[in-house]
């Protein structure tokens, strides 16, 4: 069986934890359980270093391609430029039409909406971006109280830290609950917000 | 008042979320509230790109220096090499003697212990590394049930995702509870582990 690929798409001004939270979950899974048949890669338009929203600089591992089974689009201030980049929107429409699952975290949903992928679909986004998302596509059935929304070939997450919860859900969906529990245990994800 | 600096120390094989979880919390805080007088930087031995434990490559922002008020040492497989690097151990001892708070996440505690900084102190680490930490320094008062342990000039966190909780605690300690709540809200940290 050919290995399946999850691509986490990095762009200038992506929000660090939107991408690196799911990365930690998914890379922990795929490294420890190679027999599950999945790999995860940090992809971008080129392999040049990308500066994230808070200033961290990450070097992408691969150039984004159409040969991908799951694409994750993080949010961040940079999403407002990416949502007007026809090459990225075409890529997302293409991979979805090819059968990939297209996923967003936080304001990454703006990019999916701009590509027309959220038309008449349930979705969520960063709590401070609900109006902005409605302005892109008023047909979206906005789920303002959910941590993530799984609508089959489209999955959207709420803001920033929600990507961790959503990525664990993806492991549950792609492999199974016991595997997702093992990954949760590995990253010692027993959150106790102190404030 | 001079700006104070938090350095998050990157090394080959650091665990991505150990560093980038606190980074998201602390950079969200310092970017939004510059008048609080703090900055946070990703530091390393050189400014060459650093490959993390799961394969992500990060470009450090600055070379580590003694002029720092808080140092955060992440864990990851690479911590087992760093704990035997006398230059890093000397640096940590030096910054602590200069009045800095020295912080670890996950197996970063092995590095602090190897530097002698945890002698007769309460501390925690990754749940799978308790015995390894005891083997480095048997005098440590290991708190195996705590998400983080604040012992004044030494703060230690549990595994991987615990760095997020611990970083919010640091904001609470360094500024106040209301500020930490604002940062928590900004990163939409209302965790709902799905499994």
Interface residues (C-beta under 8 A of the other chain):
Chain A: X15 X16 X17 X20 X21 X23 X24 X27 X28 X31 X42 X49 X54 X55 X56 X57 X58 X59 X61 X106 X126 X127 X147 X158 X159 X160 X161 X162 X164 X165 X168 X169 X172 X177 X180 X181 X184 X186 X187 X188 X189 X190 X191 X192 X193 X194 X195
Chain B: X15 X16 X17 X20 X21 X23 X24 X27 X28 X31 X42 X49 X54 X55 X56 X57 X58 X59 X61 X106 X126 X127 X147 X158 X159 X160 X161 X162 X164 X165 X168 X169 X172 X177 X180 X181 X184 X186 X187 X188 X189 X190 X191 X192 X193 X194 X195
